[in-house]
Amino acid sequence: MIAQVGDRIIVKGTHVGDASRVGVVTALRHPDGTPPYEVRWLDDGHIGLIFPGPETHVEHPADPD
């Protein structure tokens, strides 16, 4: 997984009824864009470090979806 500052990180819920969580990458720990990422979560504004798992994907700002 490769991300850039400004990309969205979407984490799908792992249980039935769990909502997806969306955050914006605010900083990279590695210049090549590999994890972990510093993310500001849109639902509560919390900033944290994420090591994305298989339920996570990245959306670039230019992506149509």
N, C-alpha and C positions, 0 to 999 in steps of 0.2 A: 504494500500500500504506500502510495506517494501522495503527499498533500503539500499545499502552499498556504501561506498566510492569507486569510480571506475565504478559504474553502469551507464548505459546510461538512460537518461530521454528523452522520445519522446513525443512531444506534437503535435497532429494532428491539421491541420488547421480547423477552425470552419466555414469557408465560402468557397463556390466553388472557386477554383483557389488558395486558400491559401496553401502555402507549409508547410510541417511538420517542426518542430524545434527540433533539437537534442542538448543535453547537457550532460556533464559528472558530476556526483555528486562529489564534492570536499570536502564537510564537512556535518556532521549530527548535528542537534540540539538536538536530543534525542538518547540516547544509544541503544534504541530498534529498530532504523531504521525507525521510523514513521516520517511523514512530520512535519515541512517544511525541505527542503533541500537547501544547497548552491550548485549552479550549475554554471559551466563554459560553456557558449553556444559556440558550435563549429563554427557557422557562423560568429561571430564577436569577440569572446574571452571575451565578457562581463561576469562578475561574479555577480550573483544575487541570491536572496532567492525566492524559489518557493513553493507555496502551491498547489500541483497538483489537477486538477479537473478531471472530468470523461473522458475528451479527452486525458488524459495522461497515459502512461504506462512505466514500467521499464524493461530494458533488462540487464540481468546479463552478464558479460564477457564470461561465459561458455555457454550461450544460442546459439544454432545453427542458429537462425534467426536474 
